């Protein structure tokens, strides 16, 4: 999105350059404009460089989030399996009286 905006601003800058070249009745002198335009171009190049750095950083962050999502899904699955095992395989708690009764029945 930033790259698209930068491209649009570059086109606008080019149109401005052309209109300034054809328009000699501007308030500023050509010397002042010639000093202003390189500074503007330098700022535009700086912004383009920052956008490229941001894009690289965002790719790195996106990759880290992808890895995080994979690990989170794996941990979530293992936790669910663990809870399932705990709930289904817990030993039954029998009172002492019930055990005595069962022993008598078996004897």
N, C-alpha and C positions, 0 to 999 in steps of 0.2 A: 504494500500500500504506500509506504514511504517512497519507494522507488518510482512508483507511478506519479506521485505528487511532485517528486524531484524532476521527472521528465517533463511534466506539464509546466513547471516553473522555468525550466530551461527553454522550452519553446516560447514562453512569455518573454523571457529575457532576450531571446533572439529577435522576436518581433519588436521589442523595445529598442534594441540596437538599430534595427532597420528603420524604424520610425524616427529615431534621433538623427540618423544619417540623412534622411530626406527632409527633416524639419530643421531648418536653419534659424528659425525664429524662436528658439527656446530661450528661457530666461537665463540659463547658465551658459557660460562661454564654452566653446569646444574643448578648450584646454582642461577646464574643470570636469567636463564629461569624460574626457580621455583618462583622467586620473581616477575618476569614480568607477568606471567600467572594469578596469583590471581588479580593483578591490572587490567588486561584486562577483567577478568570475572566481577570484581566489576563495571567497566565502562559499560559493557554490561548490567548488572542488572539495573544500573542507567538509561540507555537509555530505557530499557523495562519499567521501572516505569514511565518515562516521556511520553512514548507513551501511556501508560494506562491513565495517567492524561489528555493527549491531546484528547484521544478518548472520555473521559467523558465530557470534555469541549465542544468538537465538537457536541456531542449529545445534550447538553444544548442549544448551539447556533442554531442547526438545529431545535429544538423544538420552540425556540423563533421566528425564521424566518417563520415557519409554521403558528404560531399564527398571525404574522404580515401579511402574505399573505392572511389569512382568513379575517382579519379586513380590509385590503386594498380593497379586492374584495367587501366586504359589503359597504364600504364608496363609492367606485366607482359606485356601483349599485344605491345607494341612490342619489348620485350626478347626475347621468344620469336621474333618475326619476324626480328629482327636476327641471332640465333643461327642460325636456319634458313638465312638468306642466307649467312652466313659459312661454314657447314658445306657448303652445296651449290654455292656459286659460287667457292670458293677455287681459285686457279690450280694446275694440276698442276705439281709440281716434277719436272723431268726432269734426269737427269745429263748432263754434257757429252758423254760417250761415246754415250749414247742419241740425243742430238741429232745428232751426227756421223753415226751410222748412218742416222738418218731422212733426213738431207740426201743421203747417197749413194743411198739407195733412191729418193728422189724424182728425183734426177738421172738 
